[in-house]
Amino acid sequence: MFAEYFFIAVILFYFLIHLILYFAYRRSLSLTPCPASEYPAVSVIVAAKNESTNIERCIESLRNLDYPEELLEIILVDDNSGDNTYELMQKATAGKSTFKIIRPAAASGNLIGKANAIHSAIGICRGKIIISTDADCVVPTQWVKSTVSYYRQDTAMVCGFTSIKQMGLFSILQNIDWMYLLTLASASAGLKMILSCLGNNLSFTKESYKNSGGYENMNFSVTEDLALMRKIDTMKDYEIRFPADRNCLAETLPCMSVSELFSQKRRWFRGGIGINMLGYILGFELYLTNFMLLFGLFLINAKLYCILIIVKTLSEIILISKTFSRFEMRSLYKFYPLFIIYFALYGLTLPFSFLFGRKINWKGQKF
């Protein structure tokens, strides 16, 4: 009897949280672009380490950006690759004055890995607005124009959605996962309690970066993008916006194996420590509801279990439906039953993975 009342309370609270987030997400969805009469100078930064299989595809999409050439610079940072990433960068940008190729300064203090690469590029960039993406991403033609159109006088950061290239069932489940988590993040921005962002589609003003102290004055984090977002969020004179705009949608490649997926999730989990109260509440609720999904039939009667699972799923569908509609991803609905099992399995096992080792291995680097 206790288990039944407990899970009823958990699911009702879960539904309430998602309802609040739904109305907060509508605020993010209502953000409107405002093309400037004068475009600002923009610096696009791509940090790459051992990305020989992806960098040319990324550069090709950047070459097609629709933005005044005199106001755009694209800085490619070869982060001491052990393959021919640097040579491929040179070949793909030959004759293109918009591109600059650099290597970062030697790592020191808090400037390690990707944070050091990005900081090195910011040190030489001339853009008023900085936009970052990753070497395994492609971006739409209007990416820069649409992103800068969300800046207002008090805006310090504009976060963007990133989808995963669909290459089979495993990648489709990862795509739904990202869409759901990014929807939560965008909704939290609508509540002024932003949870997260992705460095593969992130922009911020150079002024706010300098005022934050930059990566050299932040504690090292395996999720440097999240660390910067949190720092800027504490600077209350600034606003962080998280629109859901198709023209700002980047696309990245999926993890190709379960081990690679867990490496990614472990990095995010570690970087997420220290999240705000909304994040802890939501994380606790997600864990309990996923536990009920997998083990509830052993603890409560089947009829109640089915009702609670329906309420749980509807809570999520109501929220994510806006994202599926905005990005024309309605075909993903049919995979949602499989997704909730996928989400529960990795969500429940991820915290326990740290019992067997705290080191994080991501793209050949260990932290």
C-alpha positions in Angstrom: 0.0 0.0 0.0 2.8 2.4 0.8 4.5 1.8 -2.5 1.2 2.6 -4.4 0.7 5.9 -2.5 4.4 6.8 -3.0 4.4 6.2 -6.7 1.1 8.1 -7.2 2.7 11.1 -5.4 5.8 10.8 -7.5 3.9 10.7 -10.8 1.5 13.5 -9.9 4.5 15.7 -9.0 6.2 14.7 -12.2 3.1 15.8 -14.1 3.0 19.1 -12.3 6.7 19.8 -13.0 6.2 19.1 -16.7 3.1 21.3 -16.8 5.1 24.2 -15.3 7.9 23.5 -17.8 5.3 23.4 -20.6 4.2 27.0 -19.9 7.8 28.1 -19.4 8.7 26.5 -22.7 6.0 28.5 -24.4 8.0 31.6 -23.4 11.1 30.4 -25.1 9.0 29.4 -28.2 7.5 32.9 -28.3 11.0 34.5 -28.7 11.0 36.2 -32.0 14.1 37.0 -34.1 14.7 40.6 -34.9 17.1 41.0 -37.8 19.4 44.0 -37.1 19.6 46.9 -39.5 23.4 46.6 -39.0 24.8 43.1 -38.4 27.4 42.7 -35.7 30.8 41.3 -36.2 30.8 37.5 -35.5 33.5 35.0 -34.8 32.7 31.3 -35.3 35.0 29.0 -33.3 35.5 25.3 -34.0 37.8 23.4 -31.7 38.9 20.0 -33.2 41.1 17.2 -32.0 41.6 14.1 -34.2 38.6 15.0 -36.4 40.0 14.0 -39.8 36.8 12.0 -40.6 34.5 14.9 -39.8 36.3 18.3 -40.3 35.8 18.7 -44.0 32.0 18.1 -43.7 31.9 20.8 -41.0 33.9 23.3 -43.0 31.8 22.8 -46.0 28.7 23.8 -44.1 30.5 26.9 -42.7 31.6 27.9 -46.1 28.0 28.1 -47.1 27.0 30.5 -44.3 24.9 33.5 -45.4 26.4 36.4 -43.6 28.3 39.5 -44.7 31.8 38.3 -45.4 33.5 41.4 -44.0 31.7 40.8 -40.6 32.4 37.1 -40.3 35.5 35.2 -39.3 35.8 31.5 -38.7 38.5 30.3 -36.4 39.5 26.6 -36.6 41.5 25.4 -33.7 43.6 22.3 -34.2 43.9 21.1 -30.6 47.2 19.2 -31.1 45.6 16.4 -33.2 47.6 13.2 -33.7 46.0 12.7 -37.2 45.9 15.0 -40.3 43.1 17.2 -39.0 45.4 20.3 -39.4 46.3 19.5 -43.0 42.7 18.9 -43.9 41.7 22.3 -42.4 44.3 23.9 -44.6 43.2 22.1 -47.7 39.4 22.8 -47.1 39.9 26.5 -46.5 42.5 27.3 -49.1 41.8 30.7 -50.7 39.1 31.5 -48.1 40.1 34.6 -46.2 37.1 34.2 -43.8 38.9 31.3 -42.2 41.8 31.3 -39.8 43.6 28.2 -38.5 45.4 28.2 -35.2 46.8 25.9 -32.6 46.2 26.7 -28.9 48.7 28.0 -26.4 50.2 25.4 -24.1 47.8 24.1 -21.5 48.2 25.7 -18.1 46.2 26.1 -14.9 42.5 25.8 -15.6 43.1 26.1 -19.4 43.1 22.4 -20.4 41.7 20.6 -23.4 38.8 22.2 -25.3 38.5 25.2 -22.8 42.1 26.1 -23.7 41.4 25.8 -27.4 38.4 28.0 -27.3 40.1 30.6 -25.0 43.0 30.8 -27.4 40.6 31.6 -30.3 38.7 34.2 -28.2 42.1 35.9 -27.5 42.6 36.7 -31.1 39.0 37.0 -32.4 37.4 40.3 -33.5 33.8 39.4 -33.2 31.4 41.1 -30.9 29.4 37.8 -30.8 31.1 34.5 -30.6 29.4 31.3 -31.8 30.8 27.8 -31.3 30.2 24.5 -32.8 32.0 21.2 -33.0 34.0 19.5 -35.8 31.4 16.7 -36.1 28.6 19.1 -36.7 27.0 20.8 -39.7 25.0 24.0 -39.5 22.3 25.5 -41.8 23.0 28.4 -44.1 21.1 30.9 -41.9 22.7 29.7 -38.7 24.7 32.8 -37.9 22.1 35.3 -39.1 19.3 33.6 -37.1 21.4 33.2 -33.9 22.5 36.9 -33.7 18.9 38.0 -34.4 17.9 36.8 -30.9 20.4 39.2 -29.2 19.0 42.3 -27.4 20.9 44.9 -25.4 20.9 42.8 -22.2 21.4 39.4 -23.9 24.7 37.7 -23.0 24.2 34.2 -24.4 21.9 32.5 -26.9 21.8 28.7 -26.7 20.7 26.5 -29.7 19.2 23.1 -30.3 21.2 20.3 -31.9 19.7 17.2 -33.5 21.5 13.9 -34.1 21.9 12.6 -37.7 19.6 9.6 -38.0 21.5 6.5 -39.1 19.4 3.7 -37.6 17.4 2.9 -34.5 20.2 3.6 -32.0 20.7 7.1 -33.4 17.0 7.8 -33.6 16.7 7.0 -29.8 19.7 9.4 -29.2 18.0 12.1 -31.2 14.8 11.8 -29.2 16.9 11.9 -26.0 18.6 15.1 -27.1 15.3 16.7 -28.2 13.8 16.0 -24.8 16.7 17.2 -22.7 17.2 20.3 -24.8 13.4 21.0 -24.5 13.8 20.8 -20.7 16.8 23.2 -21.0 14.9 25.7 -23.1 11.9 25.5 -20.8 14.2 26.1 -17.8 15.5 29.2 -19.5 11.9 30.4 -19.8 11.7 30.0 -16.0 15.0 32.0 -15.6 16.4 28.8 -14.0 18.4 27.5 -16.9 19.7 24.0 -16.6 22.1 23.3 -19.4 23.3 24.1 -22.9 25.4 22.5 -25.6 28.8 23.8 -26.7 28.2 22.5 -30.2 25.6 25.2 -30.7 26.3 28.0 -28.3 26.8 31.8 -28.7 27.8 34.6 -26.3 29.0 38.1 -26.4 32.8 38.7 -26.1 32.0 41.3 -23.4 30.1 38.8 -21.2 33.0 36.3 -21.6 35.5 38.8 -20.5 33.3 40.0 -17.6 32.9 36.4 -16.5 36.7 36.1 -16.1 37.0 33.6 -18.9 38.0 29.9 -18.7 41.3 30.8 -17.1 39.5 32.0 -14.0 36.9 29.2 -13.8 37.5 25.9 -12.2 38.3 23.3 -14.8 35.2 21.3 -16.0 34.7 18.5 -18.4 31.8 20.5 -19.7 33.3 23.8 -20.2 30.2 25.1 -22.0 28.0 24.4 -19.0 30.6 26.1 -16.7 30.5 29.2 -18.8 26.7 29.3 -18.9 26.5 29.0 -15.1 29.0 31.8 -14.6 27.2 34.1 -17.0 23.9 33.1 -15.3 25.2 34.5 -12.0 25.8 37.8 -13.6 22.2 39.1 -13.1 22.6 42.1 -15.5 22.6 39.6 -18.4 19.9 37.4 -20.0 20.3 33.9 -21.4 17.9 33.0 -24.2 17.2 29.5 -25.6 15.0 29.8 -28.7 13.7 26.8 -30.7 14.4 27.9 -34.2 14.9 25.6 -37.2 17.4 28.1 -38.8 19.5 27.8 -35.6 19.4 24.0 -35.5 22.8 22.3 -35.8 23.2 18.6 -36.6 25.8 16.3 -35.0 26.8 12.6 -35.4 25.5 9.9 -33.0 27.5 7.8 -30.6 28.2 4.6 -32.5 28.4 2.3 -29.6 27.0 1.8 -26.1 30.4 2.4 -24.6 30.8 5.7 -26.4 27.3 6.7 -25.3 28.2 6.0 -21.7 31.4 8.0 -22.0 29.3 11.0 -23.2 26.7 10.6 -20.5 29.3 10.2 -17.8 30.9 13.5 -18.9 27.6 15.3 -18.8 26.7 13.8 -15.5 30.0 14.8 -13.9 29.7 18.3 -15.4 26.2 18.6 -14.2 27.2 18.3 -10.5 26.4 21.6 -8.9 23.3 22.2 -11.0 20.5 24.5 -9.6 17.6 23.3 -7.4 15.3 22.8 -10.4 17.9 20.4 -11.8 18.1 18.4 -8.7 14.4 18.2 -8.3 13.9 17.2 -11.9 16.8 14.7 -11.8 15.4 13.0 -8.6 11.9 12.8 -10.2 13.3 11.4 -13.4 15.2 8.7 -11.5 12.1 7.7 -9.5 9.8 7.6 -12.5 12.3 5.5 -14.5 12.7 3.2 -11.5 8.9 2.7 -11.4 8.9 2.1 -15.2 11.3 -0.8 -14.9 10.3 -2.3 -11.5 6.9 -0.9 -10.7 5.1 -4.1 -11.7 6.8 -5.9 -8.9 5.7 -3.4 -6.3 2.2 -2.2 -7.3 -0.9 -3.7 -9.0 -0.8 -3.9 -12.8 -3.8 -1.6 -13.4 -2.3 1.2 -11.3 1.1 0.7 -12.9 -0.4 1.1 -16.4 -2.3 4.3 -15.4 0.9 5.8 -13.9 3.0 5.0 -16.9 0.4 6.6 -19.2 0.4 9.8 -17.1 4.2 9.8 -17.1 4.4 9.4 -20.9 1.7 12.0 -21.5 3.6 14.5 -19.3 6.6 14.1 -21.5 4.7 14.0 -24.8 2.8 17.2 -24.0 6.1 19.0 -23.5 8.1 17.5 -26.4 5.3 17.8 -28.9 6.1 21.5 -29.3 9.7 20.6 -30.2 8.7 17.8 -32.6 6.3 20.2 -34.3 8.7 23.2 -34.5 11.5 21.0 -36.0 9.2 18.9 -38.1 10.2 15.7 -36.3 6.7 14.2 -35.9 8.0 10.9 -37.3 9.8 10.3 -34.0 6.5 9.7 -32.1 6.4 6.1 -33.2 9.7 5.4 -31.5 8.7 7.0 -28.2 7.7 3.7 -26.5 11.2 2.4 -27.2 12.8 5.6 -26.1 11.2 5.6 -22.6 12.8 2.1 -22.0 16.2 3.3 -23.4 16.0 6.5 -21.3 15.2 4.5 -18.1 17.9 1.9 -18.7 20.8 4.4 -19.1 19.3 6.8 -16.5 19.2 4.2 -13.8 22.6 2.7 -14.5 24.6 5.8 -15.1 25.1 6.9 -11.5 26.4 3.4 -10.6 29.0 3.5 -13.3 31.0 5.9 -11.1 31.4 3.2 -8.5 33.8 1.4 -10.9 36.0 4.4 -11.7 35.8 8.2 -11.7 37.9 8.8 -14.8 36.1 10.0 -17.9 37.4 9.0 -21.3 36.0 11.2 -24.1 37.3 11.3 -27.7 40.7 10.0 -26.6 41.2 12.3 -23.7 41.0 11.2 -20.0 39.8 13.5 -17.3 
